[in-house]
């Protein structure tokens, strides 16, 4: 063994893995995706209803990780989900007739 080999062998930093973070998995099942995004399975179900990309293979639902991350970042940048909720609330408020007695206006 040379001196360099001994120094590398005794150096704890030499045995550490590279500082690069591990790459995300390509496909996730719903429970894995909920854990990956740190959300509840119910929230993931709502996101899927709002348009998060998914793929069915037989009975198995798979979520492409990178596409889901891109979709999620688009939701935060454009606020698509919030805008859709506000639009639905506005449309519902304008078209639904008011029920009950009319409000009294105190002057």
C-alpha positions in Angstrom: 0.0 0.0 0.0 1.2 3.4 -0.8 0.9 6.4 1.5 -1.9 7.8 -0.7 -3.9 4.6 -0.3 -3.4 4.6 3.5 -4.5 8.2 3.7 -7.6 7.6 1.6 -8.3 4.5 3.6 -8.2 6.3 7.0 -10.0 9.5 5.7 -13.7 9.2 6.7 -14.6 11.8 4.0 -13.3 9.5 1.3 -15.9 6.8 2.2 -18.8 9.2 2.1 -21.1 9.1 -1.0 -21.0 12.0 -3.4 -23.0 15.1 -2.4 -25.3 14.6 -5.4 -28.9 13.9 -4.2 -30.4 10.6 -5.4 -32.6 11.0 -8.5 -36.3 10.6 -7.9 -38.0 7.4 -9.1 -39.5 7.3 -12.5 -43.0 6.0 -11.4 -44.7 6.1 -8.1 -47.8 4.3 -6.7 -50.3 6.6 -5.0 -49.2 5.8 -1.5 -45.5 6.3 -2.5 -46.4 9.6 -4.2 -48.2 10.8 -1.1 -45.1 10.1 1.0 -42.8 11.6 -1.7 -44.7 14.9 -1.8 -45.4 14.7 1.9 -49.2 15.0 1.6 -52.1 12.9 2.6 -53.5 10.3 0.2 -56.8 12.3 0.1 -54.9 15.4 -1.1 -53.2 13.3 -3.8 -56.6 12.0 -4.9 -57.9 15.6 -5.2 -54.8 16.6 -7.2 -55.4 13.7 -9.5 -59.0 14.9 -10.0 -57.6 18.4 -10.8 -55.4 16.9 -13.6 -52.2 15.5 -12.1 -50.8 13.1 -14.7 -51.4 9.5 -14.0 -51.3 6.2 -15.9 -53.3 3.0 -15.4 -51.7 -0.3 -16.0 -54.4 -2.9 -15.4 -55.7 -2.1 -11.9 -52.5 -0.4 -10.9 -52.4 3.5 -10.9 -48.9 4.9 -11.5 -47.8 8.5 -11.3 -44.9 9.7 -13.4 -42.7 11.5 -10.9 -41.2 14.2 -13.1 -44.5 14.9 -14.9 -46.2 15.2 -11.5 -43.5 17.6 -10.2 -43.8 19.7 -13.4 -47.6 19.8 -13.0 -47.3 20.8 -9.3 -44.9 23.6 -10.1 -47.3 24.8 -12.8 -50.1 24.8 -10.2 -48.1 27.1 -7.9 -46.9 29.4 -10.6 -50.3 29.9 -12.3 -52.6 29.1 -9.5 -54.8 27.0 -11.8 -56.6 25.1 -9.1 -57.3 28.2 -7.0 -58.5 30.1 -10.1 -60.8 27.2 -11.1 -62.3 27.2 -7.6 -62.9 31.0 -7.6 -64.4 30.8 -11.1 -66.8 28.0 -10.0 -67.7 30.0 -6.9 -68.4 33.1 -8.9 -70.5 31.2 -11.5 -72.5 29.5 -8.7 -73.0 32.8 -6.8 -74.3 34.6 -9.9 -76.6 31.9 -11.2 -78.2 30.6 -8.0 -81.2 32.6 -6.8 -81.2 33.8 -3.2 -83.3 31.8 -0.8 -85.3 32.9 2.2 -86.4 36.4 3.2 -84.7 39.4 1.7 -82.1 41.0 3.8 -83.0 44.1 5.8 -80.8 47.1 5.1 -80.3 49.3 8.2 -79.5 52.9 7.4 
